[in-house]
């Protein structure tokens, strides 16, 4: 992997930011990129996962590709199927996969859900792209937590979004009938259950491991744990690193 600073013109104007000496990523937001890098690589957000040498990984909510990058550092021969619906974030994802020469990563420009839809309305936050969601009303806890450290006008700026219509597809429509899924990673800002409901029973039998970030609203955490448990995966739950307790966000790791 080259340590040369990538040039913005190479990716239609997307800027690259350095997260540590010699390592840069393209991203819509420098602040969010550095927070995410810290969460994933230093905060231990995915420390429980184990993968075989030639793992097959689903990255649902791939964002700019930091998780895919992590997987390829752990297992260079892994194959990854990444899903990301937000156009600006998708451009950064493609740029990072190309710049870091991550072979074996297939990208789908769509969201995942329980049913196929055309033109589903999402909200994109330019200042906080990873918070972009189909359910903007669920961001109240995040706003309250930020209110302890930021002035109201800054919070308003960060959570000023714009509508984006995207395609939603079921995960099973992208899966083969006999390919083992060594890891299904889900980070989709409120749509975790919908992603899981988009998996056919026959495909569930092929899933060896799931890791999800879940905000526990409307008993969502218990529902996620019950669903993966009914499909033979034993869930373990811990608080999500670097997120205030008041935001009620957890990491669920479930394996056979």
Buried (B, 14 or more C-beta within 10 A) or exposed (E): EEEEEBEEEEBEEBBBBBBEEEEBBBBBBBEBBBBBBBBBBEBEBBEBBEBEEEBBBBBBBBBBBBBBBBBBEBBEEBBBBBBBBBEBBBBBBBBBBBBBEBEBBEBBBBBBBBEEBEEBEBBBBBBBBBBBBBEBEBBEBBBEBBEEEBEEEEBEBBBEBEEBEBBBBBBBEBBEEEEEBBBBBBBBBBBBBBBBBBBEEEBBEBBBBBBBBBBBBEEBBEBBBEBBEEBEBEBEBEEBBBBBEEBBBBBBBBBE
